[in-house]
Amino acid sequence: MAAVRRSPWLAPLRQALRGSGSVLVLVEGSAGLGKSRVLDGLSGLPEAAEARRTLWRCGAAQERPEAAPGPALLLVDDAHRATPQEREWLRGVLSRPWEGLAAVVAYRPEELAIRGLPLGAPAVSYPPGLAVFRHRLRAWGVDRVRRAASEVLGERATHEAVARLYASSGGVPQVVADLLGTLRAGSGPRCTAANVDAAGVPVRLAELVLGRTEALAAGDRTVVWAAAVLGEPAGRDELLSVAGMDPERGRAALLAALAGAALSEVSRGRYGFAVPLAATAVRERVPGPVREELHGRAARVLTRRRPVPWAEVARHRGAAGRRKGWLKAVEKAALAAVEEGRHQEAIGLLERTLAVREVPARYRARLAPLLARSAVVGLRSDQTVEVLTQAVRDPGLPVDVRGQLRLDLGLMLANQVGDLAAGMRELEAAVDELGEVRPVLTSRAMVALAMPEWPTGTLAGHREWLRRAAGLARAGDSEVARAAVAANHASLAVACGDPQARELVAALPVDGPRAGCREHAARGLCNAADAALWRGSYEWGEELLSTGLDLSARIGASYTEQTAQGTRLLLDWWAGRWAGLGERCERFVADTADMPVVAADAHLVRGMLAFTQGDWTQAVHWLTALGAPAPECTRMPLAAATAGALIRLALVRDDLATAAEQARAAWTAVADKGIWAWAAELAPWAVEAVARAGDAAAARRMTTEFVQGLAGQDAPSARAAVAWSRAALEECEGRHREAAGSYREAAAAYRELSRPYARALTAEGAARCSLAHGAEHSGAPDEAAARGGADGAAGDDDGRAHAVAALRRCVERYTELGAVYDAARARTLLRSHQPPEVRRPGRPAFDDRLSPREREVAELAARGLMNREIAVVLHLSPRTVEQHVARALRKTGALSRRDLLRTAP
C-alpha cells in the first residue's frame, strides 16, 4: 500500500467518501501484481467506515449493488471478466455518478476484450464532475524483493538468492510470495540461488500460463513453445525462425499469442514471458521430439548473433542431443568467459558439463584444466574439488594434463578449502609431473610452494622455490609466468622487510596486456597489502589494499577480492573502526562459509571483539569453533595472532599452564618459519604467560630472540610489541619502575601507528606499574615518571596523580571503542587509587537507579559473563557480584541477565 499512499487520487477519493464530489480509479495490473490487495487496503480506510461498502467480483454471479445517493465505496475486481450485463451496468453507474461515489475498478490489461478499454466499446462518456484516475501497478524492484525475502527467510536469504528470486519472478509480488513460501519450508540454514532454482514453478503461475497457452489454436501454440525454449525475450524474426514458421503464418500466431496473453511484448520489439519462470512451465510441457527440434533451431539462430552467446548455444545443442556440437560450444563459452574475467560463469558451465559421465576423455582433458584455472581465480565449490579429484585419477589423461590439474587442485585445497597437507602434496606432485615439459606451469607450482604464509616450510626453503620458479619463468619466455613470480617475490619482500619491497610492488603488471598477468598483479597487490599491514605499515597497506580490491573487482578475480575483504576487517580492527565491525565479520563468515581459509580473518576479529566486550564464551567459539580453521591450516601471521588472543583468554581466567603451553607452541612455529614480524600480535601475551607460569628465564630468552630476529628490519608494529613484551616481563618480575617506562614506550609507538586499543592497553599498563611502584616506594621519587610522556607519570607526588589521570583517559578510550571488559577492569583499578580528596563521606543514595558498580556488573552480566568471571574482572567476591546482579534485575525489571543492557536506565 506504500505506492497507494503516495498516489494523487487518494485524497480526492477520501473527499468523495466524506460526501463531496465523485471519483473513479482504474487500477490496472497484470496477474499477480496485487490488485486485490489494493482493494482490500482501500476498504480499510477510516472514511470508508461511514460509507456504503460494496466489493463486487465480476463474473461471480453476485447480486448487483444498489446505486443510491450518499457516500459509497464501490470496489470492482476482475473487470476483465465482466459479463456484457455487468459491463453495461457499470457503464451506466459511471456515466451518471452521484455525490459521494468513490468507485475503484481493477482489471488485468492483458485480458481485456478490447485493449485499453476496461469497460468495453464504445468508450464510456464520463461526466465532467467525475474525477477519473488510472493507477498502474508495477512489478517490484530488487530492493523490494530483498525486503520480502528478509521478512520471510531472515538472515537465511543470501544476496545471490535474492538476485535469482528477482530474476526468476520478474518482481511479480504473487510469484515472489509463492516462491518464498516454498523456500521457507525447505531451504535449510542458508538459501542460495540453487535453492531458488530447485523451488520450481509455483502452481498459480504454471496453471495461468499453461491455461493461456492451451486456449490458443493448436497451430498458434508453437510460437509460445519457441519462446519457452529460447528462455529470453527475442525479436519477431528470431522467434519465428525458432518456431519454424514462415513470416505470414508466424505473424498471425504471434498476434494470437499476444491477444491471448500467452506472450507479452517485454520490451519494444521483443517478445517473451513477463515472468521468466513461466517459460520453464511451458517448456516442460512441450512434446519431446518437438522440443529437440526447437532447441536445434534455437542453436542455429543464436550462432548468427554477434558476439555469439556460446553458453546459450551449448545449452540448446545439448538439449537437441547434438553432443559433439554441445562440447565444442561449452569449450568456446568457457574460454570466452575466462578471457573476460567471468570465472564464476565458466565454473558453473564446466562443472555441469564434466559431471556428465558420457563426456569423452579427450574433451575432459581439454575442459578440466579450464575449470581448474577458473576455480583458482574465482570462488571454488565442493563440486569443483570433487570433479578435479576424480579427473587426476583418470589413467587416460596425459601426464602433463594431470600435472596441470594437480597444480590447480593443490591451489584450491591450500588456499580455499584449507586442507594444507593435501594441497602441498598435490603441488609437489605437479612439479614432478610437469617437469621440464611444461616449464611455465612447473614454475607456477613452485611459486605456490614459495608462499611463506603457510605454516609448512622455512623461509630459506620458500626462497629456494622462488629462485627455481624465476629461472623456469625466464626460460619459458611467458609473461604470465613472470607475473606469477613477480607477485610472490613482491609479497615475500614485504613480509621480510626487504628494502626493495616498494619497487617490486610498484613493478607489478597491473596494466598487463594479458588477463593472466593482471590476475597475478591483483594477487600480488592484495598479498603485499596483507603483509604490509602485519608489519605495521598501515598507510601503505591500506593504499595497496584499495588498489588491489579495485583491480580484483574489475577483472573478476573473486577469490582474491574476498581475501582482501578479510584483510580490511583486520585493518579496521587495528585502526579502532569498530562500529558495525562485528556484524560485518559475521556476514563475511556466512558468505564464505565453505572457504575456512578466507573466513579466518573475520573469525579472529570477531573473537577479539567478543573478548573486549567481556563475552569470553563467544570469544572462544569464534577463535576455535564455528568453522575457524585449525592452526596447521591457517596463515602464519593469523595463526600467531589467534594464539595471542587465546593466550590472553587463558591469562584472564588464570589458567597459567594452558597459557604457557599455547605460548611455547606458537612461539616455536614462528621461530621455525623465521619471519619475526609475524610475532607482533603474539609476543606480549606469550612472554607474559611464560613469565607468570614461573619460567622468567625462558621469557627473557623469548624477548631477546624477538629483538634479534627483527634486527635491521622495518617492522613498526613488531617494534612496538618488543617494548610491550619487555614491559610485561619487567612487570612479572616486580620491576615496576622499569615496566612503567617500557609500557610508556610501547604506548607512544602505538600512538604513532594510530592503534587506539593497543595504545590504551599499554598506557593502562604504564599507569598500573607506576602506581604499584609508588605504593612500594611511597615518598621515593619515580625517575621514570619524572621523564614524562603523553600517557605517563611525572615525578614523585605528582606521579600518582598523573597515573590516575592516565587511567581515566584509558577508561574513556575503552568506552569510545566499546571495549566493555577493558573499561570495567581499568575503572576498577582507578577506583582503588582514587585520590582521597575526591571521595565524599557517606553512602550515595541511588534509589531505583543503578549505582556505578551495579551498572558495571550489569553490563558484564548482560554480555554473558558468569558471576565468577565478573568477580575476576572487578576484583570482587562472587557473592558480592551475585548481590549486585540481583539488585540490578530488581531495579530495572529485566527478566534475565541478557535483558539488563536493554532495560538499564
N, C-alpha and C positions, 0 to 999 in steps of 0.2 A: 504493500500500500504506500510505500515511500514515494513512488512516482505519482500516485493519485493525489497525495497531499500537496505536491508542488504544481498540480495541474491548474490552468487558468479557469477551468469550468467548475471547479469545486465550490468556489464562493457563490456564483450565480445559482448553482443547484441548491445550496443551503438556503439561499434567499427565497427561492421558489417554495421550498418546504415550509418556510415561515408565512407563506401565503402571498408573496409578492413576485409576480412575473411567472413565466413558464420556460422550461429548459428541456432540450433533448441532447443526450450524449450518446454518440455512436461509438461503442467500444469494439475495436477491430483487432483481431489477433488470431494467428494460426493455431492449430491444435496444440494444446499443452502449454500455451503462454500465460494462462491464468485468468481468463475472462470471468469464470465463475467466482474466483477469489475476489475479484474487483467488486462484483455484485454483492457478495457476502459482506464485504467491508462497508459498502455504502448503506446496506441495510442496518448496520450498527451505528450510523451517525446519530448524535443526540437529537437533531432536528427531526429525524425520521420517527422518533418515538411517539410524537404527537400527530403524525400523518397517517393516512391510509396506506398500508404497505402491501404490495402485490408482487409475488415472484411468479412469472409466467414462463414456462419452458415450452418453446414451440414444438409442435409435433407430438405432444404428450397427451392430447385429448382432454385438456383441462377445460373447466368452465370459464368462459370469458369474464374478466373482472368488470366491475361496474364503473362506468365513466360518469362520475358525478362531481359537482363542484367541490372546492375545498382542497387543502394540501394533500397531495397524494404522491407516493413514490412508486412508480411503475418500473419494475425490473424485468426486462425481457431477455431470456437467454436462448442461444441457439437459433437466432433469427434466420440462419441459412437453411434451417429445416422447416420453416413455416409453411403450412398448407396455404393454398390460394385464399381460403376463407380467413385464415389468421392474418395473412398479409393485408387483405382488404380491410379487415377490422382495424389493424394498426395504422394503416394509411388514413383511415377516417378519423381516428383519435388525434393523430399528429397534425392533420390539416385543420382541425378545429379544437386546439388546446384551450384549457381554462386556466385562470389564475391559480397558482399553487401546484400545477402539474410539473413534476420532475420525472422525466422518462429517460431510462438508460437501456439501450438496445445493444446486445452483444452478439457477435457473429464471427464466423471464420470466412475471411475474404476469398480463400481459395475454393470454397464450396458453394459460393453464391451462384444462383441460376444465371444471373447476368452480372458480370464483373463490375464492381464499383457501385452497384445499386442494391443495397441491403434489403430494400422493400420492393424490389422488382420495378418493371417498367409500366407506365412511364414514371419519370421521377416525381417524387411527392412534391406537391405545391405547399411548402411550409409558409405559414402566415408571417407577416413582418414582426409580430410581437413575440414569436418563438425564438429563443436563443438556441442555435444549433452548433454543437461542437463535435469534433472527431478525435477520439483518443486511440492512438495506435500503440499496441503493446509490442515491446521489443524483447528479443532474447537477452538473457543475462550475459554480462561480460565476465571475463575470467576472475576478476576480483569478487564478484557476487557469487560465483560458483565456489570460490575458495571459502567464503564465509559460510555457505551452506554446508560444505564438506566439514568444516571445523565444528559447526553446530551438531552434526550427526556423528562424526568419527573422532572429534577431538584431535589430539596430537598424533593419532594414527595416520592421518592423511599427509602423505609426503607431497613435495612440490611436483614431482613427476606424475603422481596420481591425479592431482588437481588439473594439471595440464592435459592429461589424457581424457579426464572426465569432461572437461570443457570441449575438447576437440571432437569427442565421440557424440556428445549430446547436442552440439551446436548451441549450447547455452539455453535450450528449451527447459523451463523450470520443471515441468512434469517429468520429463525424461531424466533430468538430474535427480529429482526426488526418488524416482523408481530405482535408479542405479544405486543411489546411496542406501536405500533400504536393503538391497541385496548385499552391498559391501559391509554394512553394519553387522549383518548376520554371519558373514564368513570370510572376512579379510585378514583375520589374525592380528597380531600386535602392531604390524606396520602395513599400511595399504599402499601398494605400489601400482605402477601403470599396468603391470601384468595382472594384478587383481581386477583392475577395471576391465581389461580385455576379457578376463575369464567370467565376468559377470553376465556376459551375453546381451541379448536384445530384450529389453523389458516387454512383457506381454502386451501392454497397452499400445506401445509403438508398433510392434510386429503386426498385431491384428489390424491396426489402422492402415499401414502401408500395404499389407497384403490384400486387404479388402478393397482398397482403391485400385490396386493392380488387376485383381480378378474382375472388377467391374468393367474393365476395358474389353473391347472386342479382341478375340484371340490373336488376330493379325497385328494388333497395335501393342501387345504386351512386350514384343521383342525389343522395342526401343527402351522400355523400362529395365528389362533384363540386361541390356547392353550398358546402361548407366550403372546398374548394380555391380556388374563385373569390372567396369573401369574403376569404380570406387572413389571417383573425384569428379567435380564439375568439368564438363567438356563442351567445346563448341559444337554447333549443329553438324558440321561435316564429319568431324571425328566420331561423334556419337552414331551417326547413321552408317559410317564405314564399319564400325564395330558391330552394329546390328545387322550388317549385310543387306541394307535396303537401298534401293535407288532413290534419288532425290525427291521425286514426286510422291512415291509411296511413303518414304520416310518422313517427309514434311507432314503429311496427313496423320501419321502415327504419333509424331511428336506433339502436334496440336491437340490430339485426343488425350494424350498423357497429361498435358498441361491443363486442359479443361477439366479432367477428372482428378486433378491434384495429386496424381501418382508421381509426377515430377514437378520441379519448380525451376524458374529462372533464377538461379542462386546469385548470379551477378550478370551484368549486361552481356547477353550473347552466350552465356554458359549455363548449361542445364544439368541438373542432378537432383540430389535429395537435400532438403533443407536441414534434416538431421542426418549427419553422415552415417550413424549407426543403422539407419533404415536400410542402407544398401546391403548390409550383412543379412538382414531378414529376407530380402528379396533374393539375393544370390544363393542362399541355402535352399530355395525352393525351385530354382531353375533346373530342369532335367539335365542329367549328367552329360550326355552327348552334346546337347545344345550349349551347355556351359563351357565345355572344352573348346568348341568351335568359336565361341565368343572370346575366350581368352587368347586363342591363337590369332584372331583378327586384331585384338587389342594390342598384342605384342608388335604386330606389323605396323599398326598405326603409330605407336609410340616411337618406333625407330626412326620415324620421319621427323620427329621433333628435333630441335637444336637448342641446347645440347640434349643428347639422348638421355632420358631418365633410366639408366641401366638397371637400377634396383627394381623399378616397376616392370621393366621388360622381363627381368629374371622371374618375377612373381608370375607374370602371365604365361611365360614359356613353361614354367614348372607346372602350373595348373592345366596347361594344354597337353601335358605329357611329353614335351619335347626336351628330353633330359640333356642331350648334348648342348643344345642351344641355351638351356637354363644355366648350365655350369659356366659356359662362356660369358653369359650376361652377368652372373654373380661375380666372376673374376673382374670384369670391366667395372662393375659398380663399386667393388671393394677398392680397386686401385684408384678410381676417381675420388672416393671418399677419403682415402688415406692422403692423397696428394693435396686435398683441400682442407685437411685437418679435422675431418668429421669422423673421428676414430670410433665414437660410440655407435654410430650408424654402421660402420664397417664391422664392428664386433658382433652386433646383433645379426646382421646378414650372414656372416661367415659361421657363426655358431649354429644358426638354424640349418645351414647347408651341410656342415660337417657332421651334424647329428644324424643325418640320413645315412644309414648303413650302406646303401647301394652306391654311394659315390665311389667311383673307381680310384684305385691307388694313385694313378698319375695325376688326377685332379686334387687328391688330398695333398700330394707333395707340393702342389702349386698354391693351394688355398690356405693350408695350415700355417705357413710362415707369415702370410698376410694377417691372419688372426692373431698370431703371437706378437707381431710387431705393433699392431693397434692396441692390444691389451696392455702392453708395457707402457705405452704413452697415455692411453685412456684409463678408465676405471675398470678393473677386472671384474669378472663374475665367476662364481664357483663352476658354472658350466664351462667357461673358457679353460680353467685349470684342468677340469676333467677331460675335455677334448684333447688338450695338448699332452696330458699324461698318457692317454691312450695312443696318441699319434707317435710319440717317441718309442713306443714298444712295438710299433709295426715293423716287422723284419723286412718288409718290401721297400721301405724308404731308403734312398741313397744315404750314405754315411754323412755327407756334408749337409744334406737337408735335415737329418736327425740332429746334427750338431747345432744347426741354426735354431731348430725348435727348442733344443735344450737350453740354449742361451736365453731365449725369451721366457721360457718356463722358469728357469732359475731366477731371472729378474723378478718375475711375478711372485714366486714363492718367498723371496727375500724381502722385496720392497713392499708388497701389498698384502700377501697372506700372512706373513710373519713367521713362516717356517724357515728359519735361517739355515739350519743344518742341511735340510733338503735342498734349499736354494744354492748353497755353496757347492754341494755335491754335483748338482746339475751344471753349474758354471765350470767347474774343473773338468767334468766330463766333456763339456762343449769345447774347451780348449784342446783336449786330446783329439776329438773327432774332427774338428775344423782344421786344426794344424796349419800347415802352410798352403793348403788347397784354397782356403777362403780367408786370406790374411786380414781382410777388413773386419769380418765377423769375429775372428780369433782375437783381434785387437779389442773389439767391443767387450768380449767376455773377460779379458784381462783388466779392462778399465773397471768393470763391475767388481772384480776381486780386489781392486785397488781402493775401494771405498773405505776410508778409515773409520767411519761412524759405527760399523758393525763390531760387536764385541770379539769376533774371531780375528786372529792375525795380529801382527805387530806393526808398528809404524814403519820399521825398516822393510818388512815384507810388502806392505802396501806400496811403498816407493819403488820396490823392485818390479812389482806387477805393472806399475805405471810406466816405468822405464821400458820394459819389454813391449808394452802396448804402443808406446810412442814410436818405437823402431818399426813395428809392423805397419803402423798407420802411414809412416813416411814411405815405406817400401811399396805399399799398396796404392799410393797416389790417390787416396779417397778423401774428398773434402769432408764427408760426413764422419769418417773415422777420425780424422784430425780434430773435428769439432768435439767429438766424444772425449778424446784425450784432453783437449784444452779445457773442457768443462770440469773434469775431475782434477786436473792439475791446478786450476784456479781455486776450487773449493778446498783442496788439500793444503794449498799455500795459505789460505785464510785461516784454516783450522790450526795450522802450525805457527802462525805469526810470521810467515816469510815476508821479508821487506818488499819482495817483488809482487806480492799478492794483488795490490791495486792495479798494477799494469796488466797482470794476467787476466783479471776480471774485465778490465776495460777492453781487452782484445777479443772477447768472445764474439762470435759471428751472429749478432742479433739481427742483422740485415742480410744474412747469407742468402744466396740465390736458391738454395735447395731447402725444402721443408725439414729434412732431417737435420741440417745444420742449425736451423732456428730452434728445433726441439731441444737439441743439446745445449744451445745457448740459454734457453729458458731454464733448463735443469741446472746448468752451471750457476746462473744468477740466483736462483732460489736456494740452492745448496750453499752458495757463498754467503747469502744473506743470513741463513741459519747459523753458519759457522761464525760470522762476524758478531751476531747477537750473543752467542755463547761466550765469546771473548770479551764482550762488553763494549764493542764498537757500535753503539745503538743508533747513532745518527746515520752512519754509513750503511749499517744493516737495514734500517728502515727504507733508505733510498733504494738499495738493491732489491728489497722485497717488493716495493711498489713497481719497479721496472720489470721484475721477473713475473709478477702476477699479471701485469698488463700484457706482456708478451705471451704468457701461457694461455690467457683467455683468447687472444687474437688468433693463435694458431691451433686452438682446440686441444692443448695438452692438459687434459682434465686431471690426470694423476698429479702432475707437477703443480698445478693450480691448487689442488686440495692440500698437498703437503705444505705449500706456502701459507695457506689459510690457517693451518695449525700453528705454524711459526708465528703468525701475527697474534694469536692468542697468548703465546709466551711473552711477546713484546709488550702487549697491553698489561700483562701481569706485572712485569718488571717495572713498567712506567707508572704503575698505580692507577691505570684507567680501568677501574673495577666495576663501574656502573654497568649493569646488564651483562657482565662478563660470564657469570655463572650460567645464565640462560643460554648464551652463545655457545659455551662449551657443551652443554647438554644437547643442543641442536646439532652441533658438529659431530658428536659421538653417535647420535641417532642416524645422521646422514651417511656416516662412514662405518656403520655397524659391522659390515663384512670385511673391513680392512683395518685390523687392530693396529698395524704399524702407523697408519695415517692418523688414527684416532688417539694415539698415545699422548701427543702434546695436550689435547683437551682433557684427557684423564688426569694428567699431572696438575694442570692449572685448576681444574675443578676440585681436586683433592686438597690442594693448598688453600683454596678459598674456604673450603669447608673447615679446615683446621683453624684459620684465622677467625671464623665465626663461632668457634667452640664446639662444632659438631664433629667430634672425633670419630664416631662410628662411621659417618658418611665419608670422612676423610680416608679412613682405611679402605672402605669399599671402592671409592674412586681410584685409589692408588694401587690396589692389589686385585680387585674383583671387577665385576661388571664389564668384562671383556678387555681389561687392561692387559697388555702383553707382558709376558714374563721377562725378567732382566736379560736372560740369554737371547731374547728375540727383540730387544729394544736398542735403539741407537745409543751409543755410549754416553754422550753428554746428558741425554734424557734419563738414562738408567742411573747415572750418578746423582742427578738432581732428585729423582724419585727416591733413591736410597737416603739422601739427605733429609727429605720430608718424613720418611718412615722412622729414621733415627730420632728426629725431633719428637715425633709422637711417642716413641718409647721412652725418651728422656722425661717428657711431661708426665708420663704415667709411672715414672720412677722404676722402669724396667731396665736397669742398667746392663744386665747381662745380655739381653736381646739387642739393646742399642749398640753395645761394643762389638757383638758378633756381626751385626749388619755393617758397622763401620769398617771393620777389618776386611770383610769380603768385598765391599765396594771399593775400598782403597786399593786392594790388590788388583782389581780389574783395571782401574785407571793406571796404576803403575805399570802393569803388563803392556797396556796399549802405548803409553809414553807421551800422550798429549795432555799435559798437566793443566792447561787452561780449562779443561772439562771438569776439573775438581772444584771449581769456584762455588757451586751450589751445594757441594758435599762437605768440603774441608772443615768449616767451623763446627758443624754438628758432629762430624766424625771425631775430630780432635777432642771435643768436649766429652763425648761418650766414652772414649778410651781412657781419658784422664779421670773422669768420675768413677769409672769402673775400677780404678786403683792402679792403672799402669801409666803413670805420668811419663816414664822414660820412653815408652812407645809413642805417646802423644807428642813428645818433643821430637822424636825421630821423624814422625809424620810431618810435622811443621817444617823441619829442616829439609826433608825430601821435597816438599811442596815448593819451597823457596828455590832450591837448586834446579828443580825441573822447569821453572819459569825464567831461568837466567837468560837475559838478552832478548826476551820476547815482549811484544806489545800486547798485553792482556789486562786491560783495566779492571775488569770485574774480578779476575783472579788475584790481582794485586790488592784490591780491597779485601778479598777473602783471606789473604795472608795476614793482614793486620787483625782481622776479626778472629782468625784461628789462634794467633798469638795471644790475643786478649782472653779468649776462652780458656786457654791453657794457664795463663797467669792467674785468672780468677779461681780456677780449680785448685791451684797451688797456694792460694791465700795471699798472693802478691797483688793486693787490691790497688795500690797506687799505680804500679806499672800497668795493670789491666785497664784502669781508667784511661790512661794515656793512649794505650793501643786501641781501645774502643773509640776514643775520640778521633784517632787517625782513620779508622775504618769509616766512621760516620761522615767525616769530611770527604773521603773518597766516594762514598755512595751519594753524597750531595752533588758532587761533580758529575756523577753518572746519571743523575735525575732518577734515582731509585728510592722513592719515599719510604717504602716499607722496610727495606734493609737499613736505610738511614735511621728510621725510628727504632729499630731493634738494637742497633749498635749504640745509638745515643742513650737509650734506656740502660744498656749495659754500662756505659760510662758513668751515668748518674748513680746507678746501683753500687758500682765499685767505689766511687768517690764517697758515697755515704757510708759504705762499710769501712773504708779506710779512716774516715773521720771518727766513726764510733770506736775503732780500735785505738786511735791516737788522738783522743779528744784533747784539743789545745795545741797539738803539734801541727806545724804548717804543712800543707799539702802542696809540694813543689809542682807536681804535675798539674794540679788545678790552677796554680798561680800562672802557669803558662797560657791559660785561657783557651779560647776556641768557641765557635758558634754553639756547640752543643755541650760544652764542658763546664768546669767549675773554675773559680778564680780565687784561690788563696785563703787559707786559714778559716776565720769565722765566716767569711763570705762564701767559702766553698760549699757549705751545706745549702745556703740559700740559692746558689747558682744550680746546684744539683736538683733541688726541689723544683726550681723553675724549669729546668730541662725536662724533668719528669712530666710536668704539666703540659709542656709542648708535645711530648710523646703521646700523652693521652689524647690531645687534640688531633694529632696526626692519625693515630689509630682510628679515632672516631670518624674522621673525614673519609678514611678509606673504607670503613665498615668492618674493621678488624675487632669484633666484639670481644673475643677472648683476650687479645693482647691489651685492649683498653682496660678490661677488668683487672688484669694482672698488674698493669702499671698503676692503675688507680689504687689498688690495694697497697702497693709499695709506697705510693705517695701518701696515703692516709697514715701509714705507720711512721712517716717522717715529717708530718705537717709541723711547721714552726709553732711553738706554744702560743704566740700572740694571736693566731687566727682561731684558736679553739675558744669556745664560749662555754661557761658553766651551764649545767642543767641539761636536760634531755629534750630535744625539739619535739614538739607535738605535730604529727603529720595527719592525725585524724584518719580519714579513709584514703588519703593519698599514700602512695608508696614512698618509703624513705629511700635515700640514695642507695643504701646497702640492699634493701629489698628489691629495688629496681635492677641492680647488678645481678642478683641471684635469679630474678625472674627472666632476665634476658638470656642467661646461660641455660636455665631450665627449659626455656622455650626452644632453644637451639638443639635440645636433645641430650644435654649432659646429665649424667646421673648425679645424685647428691654427693657421692664420694669424690667424683671428678670436680664438681664445683668447689668442694672443700679444698682440694689441692690448689686450684686456681686462686682462690681468695684467701687462702691460709686461715680457714675456719674449721671448726669441727663438723663432722657430718650431721650431728644432732642440731647444731645451730642452723645449718643450711636447711634442714627439714623444717624448722620453725619458720624461717624466712619464706620458704615456698608456701607453707600453709597460710601465712598471713597474706601473701600476695594473691593467692587464689581467693581468699575470703574478700579482700578489698576490691579486687577487680571483677569478681563474679565469673571468672573464667571457669569453664567446665573441665579443662585439663591443662596440663603444663604447656602443651603446644599452643594453647589459645592465649597464653599470657602476653605474647607480643602484640596480638590483635586487640587485646582489651585493656592493656596498661594505659592509665591516663597520663 
